[in-house]
Amino acid sequence: MVARITFPASISETLNYNEHKVQKGVAICVAENNFLLPITAMNFYHKLDWFNQRNKLNERATTKTMHVSLNFSPSENFPVDKLNSIAQDYMERIGFGDQPYLVYQHKDAGHPHLHIVATTIRGDGTRINTHNIGRNQSEMARKLVEEKHGLIKAGTTSNELALAAPIQNRLEYGKSETKRSIANVLKQTINLYNYVSLAQFNAILSKFGVKADRGKEGSFTHRKNGLLYRMIDKDGQAIGIPIKASSIAGKPTLAYLENRFTLNETNRDVLKLQLKNSLDNCLMQRPTSLDKMIQFLSSQSVQTVLRQNAEGRIYGITFVDHKNRSVFNGSELGKEYSIVGLAKKLKTEKQKVIKLIHTEQKNAEKSAQQMEGLVNDLLQTEPGTQHIPFQLKKKKRKKQRGI
């Protein structure tokens, strides 16, 4: 089981995301906890009102909503009652057993998974401390839940849990309405990936043909801390009409993103380790060029983004892990994963391969020369009898007949 936790800024957007899936027939609300009414008697507004009532008990808190996803192996198709038991056990172990929350079973991915929407505000108005909850409480809870319920453990080589990005193709200008298409990309990335800067967020969006743009420095948009979203082509060039962030559902503005940067900083250690493992696995294959490394990482759902200056010189490298939904600059992972460190590693591997090829060529040439000499010795026919022993060259004397 893989557990992911995010902290959206809006309870209504988070609830709407899951309810929209229900309307489309790809999700079911399977359980509620600490609500006045059963799920069969509640509509969207009943659920939202109950969350809002609780959240109003603490006006100072900035993080009031928690969104959890519990992901299982494709082979683990459990009945609803077991899924509810797993969700309840997990929420109790991370300290949310008494909190109002809703459990949704989603069926729109290649693996079974649950989404849990919860409030961090207690009944007395205090807020549950969620600092490092992913690394501490959640990680421990995950292991205990796996053991108790007999789940396939996260990270096992034969049953690795795949969390594929839900958007499979880049947006293409003219094939769909720009604003709606961009909004769909944002809905499936902005709160589901872990990133800590606008550049890292754009590294994610680039895969889907979208860019968040602050405008040129000194422009009105830049001075007012505005943000535009644009479609981009495969070369990263903007195409079509830009869309104001404030006009998109959920208002994914610069201020909203900056809040995400801060929240995401607290839950990166496990994600960093997962990405480093993927990179180490790649380097064990001994790639001899940057292109070969990028190609191998792509096969492992890791996207490589090279950062270049105006002259086209590469000065940095960023990795987007679409399986675990995280983004890291190479230098964040360690100097050996920076563009300089990787260049040295790839150069060393290339030199090793060249040296090996030269050695094999020399050995082959030597073997060929030895074989040629042996063949010549066997086929050589020299005149005379210089190689015949003296005893064999003596003429045989005739025997005299006796008288």
TIZA-522727 format. One record per residue (C-alpha): residue in three letters; y, z, x; residue number from 1. Coordinates in steps of 0.25 Angstrom, whole numbers, plus 5000, padded with zeros to 4 digits. Example, Ala and Ser with C-alpha at 12.3 -4.5 7.8 and 13.67 -1.06 7.14 Angstrom:
<pts>
    aa      y      z      x     i
   ala   4982   5031   5049     1
   ser   4996   5029   5055     2
</pts>
This chain:
<pts>
    aa      y      z      x     i
   met   5000   5000   5000     1
   val   5014   4997   5005     2
   ala   5026   5005   4999     3
   arg   5040   5000   5000     4
   ile   5052   5008   4996     5
   thr   5066   5002   4993     6
   phe   5079   5009   4987     7
   pro   5086   4999   4979     8
   ala   5101   5002   4975     9
   ser   5099   4999   4960    10
   ile   5088   5005   4951    11
   ser   5091   4995   4940    12
   glu   5089   4983   4950    13
   thr   5076   4989   4955    14
   leu   5071   4992   4941    15
   asn   5075   4978   4936    16
   tyr   5067   4972   4948    17
   asn   5054   4978   4943    18
   glu   5057   4976   4928    19
   his   5060   4962   4930    20
   lys   5046   4960   4937    21
   val   5041   4967   4924    22
   gln   5048   4956   4915    23
   lys   5042   4945   4924    24
   gly   5028   4950   4922    25
   val   5026   4953   4937    26
   ala   5027   4969   4936    27
   ile   5024   4980   4927    28
   cys   5030   4994   4926    29
   val   5018   5002   4927    30
   ala   5023   5017   4928    31
   glu   5035   5026   4927    32
   asn   5037   5040   4932    33
   asn   5046   5050   4927    34
   phe   5052   5042   4916    35
   leu   5054   5047   4902    36
   leu   5047   5035   4895    37
   pro   5034   5027   4899    38
   ile   5036   5013   4905    39
   thr   5031   5007   4892    40
   ala   5043   5013   4885    41
   met   5054   5009   4895    42
   asn   5062   4996   4897    43
   phe   5071   4993   4909    44
   tyr   5083   5001   4904    45
   his   5074   5013   4901    46
   lys   5069   5013   4916    47
   leu   5083   5010   4922    48
   asp   5090   5021   4913    49
   trp   5080   5032   4918    50
   phe   5082   5028   4932    51
   asn   5097   5028   4931    52
   gln   5097   5042   4924    53
   arg   5090   5048   4936    54
   asn   5098   5040   4946    55
   lys   5111   5045   4940    56
   leu   5107   5060   4944    57
   asn   5112   5056   4958    58
   glu   5124   5048   4959    59
   arg   5126   5050   4974    60
   ala   5112   5044   4978    61
   thr   5113   5029   4983    62
   thr   5098   5027   4983    63
   lys   5092   5030   4969    64
   thr   5081   5019   4968    65
   met   5068   5018   4975    66
   his   5059   5005   4974    67
   val   5045   5006   4979    68
   ser   5035   4996   4980    69
   leu   5020   4999   4982    70
   asn   5012   4987   4987    71
   phe   4997   4986   4987    72
   ser   4987   4976   4994    73
   pro   4984   4964   4985    74
   ser   4970   4969   4983    75
   glu   4975   4982   4977    76
   asn   4976   4978   4962    77
   phe   4977   4992   4956    78
   pro   4977   4995   4941    79
   val   4991   5001   4936    80
   asp   4986   5015   4935    81
   lys   4982   5015   4950    82
   leu   4996   5009   4954    83
   asn   5003   5020   4946    84
   ser   4995   5030   4953    85
   ile   4999   5024   4967    86
   ala   5013   5023   4963    87
   gln   5014   5038   4958    88
   asp   5007   5043   4970    89
   tyr   5016   5036   4979    90
   met   5029   5040   4972    91
   glu   5024   5055   4972    92
   arg   5022   5054   4987    93
   ile   5035   5049   4991    94
   gly   5042   5059   4982    95
   phe   5045   5051   4969    96
   gly   5034   5057   4960    97
   asp   5044   5063   4951    98
   gln   5054   5052   4951    99
   pro   5056   5041   4940   100
   tyr   5050   5028   4944   101
   leu   5044   5016   4939   102
   val   5031   5009   4944   103
   tyr   5030   4993   4943   104
   gln   5018   4985   4946   105
   his   5022   4972   4952   106
   lys   5013   4959   4952   107
   asp   5022   4949   4958   108
   ala   5017   4950   4973   109
   gly   5004   4947   4980   110
   his   5001   4962   4980   111
   pro   5001   4973   4970   112
   his   5013   4982   4971   113
   leu   5021   4992   4963   114
   his   5036   4994   4962   115
   ile   5041   5008   4960   116
   val   5056   5011   4955   117
   ala   5061   5025   4957   118
   thr   5073   5034   4958   119
   thr   5076   5043   4970   120
   ile   5084   5052   4961   121
   arg   5077   5065   4957   122
   gly   5079   5072   4943   123
   asp   5088   5082   4949   124
   gly   5097   5071   4955   125
   thr   5093   5072   4969   126
   arg   5088   5060   4977   127
   ile   5075   5059   4984   128
   asn   5076   5057   4998   129
   thr   5071   5043   5001   130
   his   5075   5042   5016   131
   asn   5063   5036   5024   132
   ile   5054   5037   5011   133
   gly   5047   5024   5015   134
   arg   5043   5029   5029   135
   asn   5040   5043   5025   136
   gln   5036   5046   5011   137
   ser   5032   5032   5007   138
   glu   5023   5029   5019   139
   met   5016   5043   5018   140
   ala   5014   5041   5003   141
   arg   5009   5026   5005   142
   lys   4998   5031   5014   143
   leu   4994   5042   5005   144
   val   4994   5033   4992   145
   glu   4985   5023   5000   146
   glu   4975   5033   5003   147
   lys   4975   5040   4990   148
   his   4974   5027   4982   149
   gly   4965   5019   4991   150
   leu   4976   5008   4994   151
   ile   4975   4998   5005   152
   lys   4984   5004   5016   153
   ala   4997   4997   5020   154
   gly   4996   4990   5034   155
   thr   4981   4988   5034   156
   thr   4978   4974   5041   157
   ser   4968   4969   5031   158
   asn   4976   4973   5019   159
   glu   4990   4971   5023   160
   leu   4999   4973   5011   161
   ala   5008   4960   5009   162
   leu   5022   4962   5003   163
   ala   5026   4948   5003   164
   ala   5040   4944   5000   165
   pro   5041   4941   4985   166
   ile   5050   4928   4987   167
   gln   5042   4917   4994   168
   asn   5051   4906   4996   169
   arg   5066   4904   5000   170
   leu   5076   4901   4990   171
   glu   5080   4886   4989   172
   tyr   5094   4883   4985   173
   gly   5095   4875   4972   174
   lys   5081   4879   4968   175
   ser   5085   4891   4960   176
   glu   5098   4898   4956   177
   thr   5104   4904   4968   178
   lys   5108   4918   4963   179
   arg   5095   4921   4956   180
   ser   5087   4916   4968   181
   ile   5095   4925   4978   182
   ala   5094   4937   4968   183
   asn   5079   4935   4967   184
   val   5078   4936   4983   185
   leu   5087   4948   4983   186
   lys   5079   4955   4973   187
   gln   5066   4954   4981   188
   thr   5072   4957   4995   189
   ile   5084   4966   4994   190
   asn   5077   4979   4990   191
   leu   5063   4975   4995   192
   tyr   5066   4973   5010   193
   asn   5070   4982   5020   194
   tyr   5083   4977   5028   195
   val   5095   4984   5034   196
   ser   5105   4974   5036   197
   leu   5111   4961   5030   198
   ala   5105   4953   5041   199
   gln   5091   4958   5038   200
   phe   5092   4956   5023   201
   asn   5096   4942   5026   202
   ala   5084   4940   5035   203
   ile   5076   4943   5022   204
   leu   5084   4934   5013   205
   ser   5083   4923   5023   206
   lys   5068   4921   5020   207
   phe   5072   4918   5005   208
   gly   5084   4909   5008   209
   val   5095   4920   5005   210
   lys   5106   4926   5013   211
   ala   5115   4938   5010   212
   asp   5129   4934   5016   213
   arg   5141   4942   5019   214
   gly   5150   4930   5021   215
   lys   5157   4927   5033   216
   glu   5164   4938   5041   217
   gly   5179   4939   5036   218
   ser   5175   4932   5022   219
   phe   5179   4939   5009   220
   thr   5164   4942   5006   221
   his   5162   4948   5020   222
   arg   5175   4957   5019   223
   lys   5171   4962   5005   224
   asn   5157   4965   5009   225
   gly   5152   4954   5000   226
   leu   5138   4948   5000   227
   leu   5133   4934   4996   228
   tyr   5119   4929   4995   229
   arg   5116   4914   4998   230
   met   5104   4905   4999   231
   ile   5101   4900   5013   232
   asp   5093   4888   5018   233
   lys   5082   4889   5029   234
   asp   5093   4889   5040   235
   gly   5100   4901   5034   236
   gln   5112   4892   5029   237
   ala   5118   4896   5016   238
   ile   5116   4887   5004   239
   gly   5122   4887   4990   240
   ile   5132   4897   4984   241
   pro   5132   4912   4988   242
   ile   5129   4923   4978   243
   lys   5137   4936   4978   244
   ala   5129   4948   4980   245
   ser   5136   4955   4969   246
   ser   5132   4944   4959   247
   ile   5117   4946   4961   248
   ala   5109   4956   4953   249
   gly   5108   4969   4960   250
   lys   5121   4966   4968   251
   pro   5114   4964   4982   252
   thr   5128   4966   4989   253
   leu   5131   4970   5003   254
   ala   5133   4984   4999   255
   tyr   5119   4984   4992   256
   leu   5112   4979   5005   257
   glu   5119   4989   5014   258
   asn   5113   5000   5005   259
   arg   5100   4993   5007   260
   phe   5102   4993   5022   261
   thr   5103   5008   5022   262
   leu   5092   5011   5013   263
   asn   5082   5002   5021   264
   glu   5085   5008   5034   265
   thr   5077   5021   5030   266
   asn   5064   5013   5027   267
   arg   5061   5004   5039   268
   asp   5052   5011   5049   269
   val   5039   5007   5042   270
   leu   5044   4993   5040   271
   lys   5048   4991   5054   272
   leu   5034   4995   5059   273
   gln   5028   4985   5049   274
   leu   5037   4974   5055   275
   lys   5034   4978   5069   276
   asn   5019   4977   5067   277
   ser   5021   4963   5061   278
   leu   5029   4959   5074   279
   asp   5019   4965   5083   280
   asn   5008   4958   5076   281
   cys   5015   4945   5078   282
   leu   5018   4948   5093   283
   met   5003   4951   5095   284
   gln   5001   4936   5092   285
   arg   5008   4933   5104   286
   pro   5018   4922   5099   287
   thr   5025   4914   5110   288
   ser   5037   4910   5102   289
   leu   5047   4915   5092   290
   asp   5043   4905   5082   291
   lys   5028   4909   5083   292
   met   5032   4923   5081   293
   ile   5040   4920   5069   294
   gln   5029   4912   5063   295
   phe   5019   4923   5065   296
   leu   5028   4933   5058   297
   ser   5031   4924   5047   298
   ser   5016   4924   5044   299
   gln   5017   4939   5043   300
   ser   5028   4939   5033   301
   val   5038   4942   5044   302
   gln   5051   4933   5044   303
   thr   5058   4932   5057   304
   val   5073   4930   5057   305
   leu   5080   4926   5070   306
   arg   5095   4930   5071   307
   gln   5104   4920   5078   308
   asn   5118   4919   5082   309
   ala   5128   4907   5079   310
   glu   5122   4900   5092   311
   gly   5108   4901   5087   312
   arg   5104   4911   5097   313
   ile   5094   4921   5092   314
   tyr   5098   4936   5093   315
   gly   5089   4943   5084   316
   ile   5077   4943   5075   317
   thr   5074   4949   5062   318
   phe   5061   4951   5055   319
   val   5059   4951   5040   320
   asp   5045   4957   5036   321
   his   5043   4951   5022   322
   lys   5030   4959   5021   323
   asn   5036   4972   5022   324
   arg   5050   4968   5018   325
   ser   5058   4973   5030   326
   val   5068   4967   5040   327
   phe   5070   4971   5054   328
   asn   5078   4965   5066   329
   gly   5069   4964   5078   330
   ser   5077   4973   5086   331
   glu   5075   4984   5075   332
   leu   5060   4984   5078   333
   gly   5061   4985   5093   334
   lys   5067   4977   5105   335
   glu   5053   4970   5106   336
   tyr   5055   4964   5092   337
   ser   5070   4959   5095   338
   ile   5072   4945   5098   339
   val   5073   4948   5113   340
   gly   5060   4956   5113   341
   leu   5053   4946   5105   342
   ala   5058   4934   5114   343
   lys   5053   4941   5126   344
   lys   5039   4944   5119   345
   leu   5038   4929   5115   346
   lys   5042   4924   5129   347
   thr   5032   4933   5135   348
   glu   5021   4928   5126   349
   lys   5025   4914   5129   350
   gln   5024   4916   5144   351
   lys   5010   4922   5142   352
   val   5006   4910   5134   353
   ile   5011   4900   5144   354
   lys   5005   4908   5156   355
   leu   4992   4908   5149   356
   ile   4992   4893   5146   357
   his   4996   4891   5161   358
   thr   4984   4899   5166   359
   glu   4975   4892   5156   360
   gln   4980   4879   5161   361
   lys   4978   4883   5175   362
   asn   4964   4888   5173   363
   ala   4960   4875   5165   364
   glu   4966   4867   5177   365
   lys   4958   4875   5187   366
   ser   4945   4874   5179   367
   ala   4947   4859   5177   368
   gln   4949   4857   5192   369
   gln   4936   4865   5195   370
   met   4929   4857   5185   371
   glu   4934   4844   5191   372
   gly   4930   4848   5205   373
   leu   4916   4852   5200   374
   val   4914   4839   5193   375
   asn   4919   4831   5206   376
   asp   4909   4839   5214   377
   leu   4897   4835   5205   378
   leu   4901   4821   5204   379
   gln   4905   4818   5218   380
   thr   4896   4808   5226   381
   glu   4899   4807   5240   382
   pro   4893   4796   5250   383
   gly   4883   4800   5260   384
   thr   4874   4812   5261   385
   gln   4883   4822   5267   386
   his   4879   4833   5257   387
   ile   4864   4831   5259   388
   pro   4858   4842   5268   389
   phe   4853   4837   5282   390
   gln   4839   4841   5279   391
   leu   4839   4831   5267   392
   lys   4845   4820   5275   393
   lys   4834   4820   5286   394
   lys   4824   4808   5284   395
   lys   4810   4811   5280   396
   arg   4800   4808   5291   397
   lys   4788   4800   5287   398
   lys   4774   4807   5289   399
   gln   4765   4800   5299   400
   arg   4751   4797   5294   401
   gly   4740   4803   5302   402
   ile   4731   4794   5310   403
</pts>
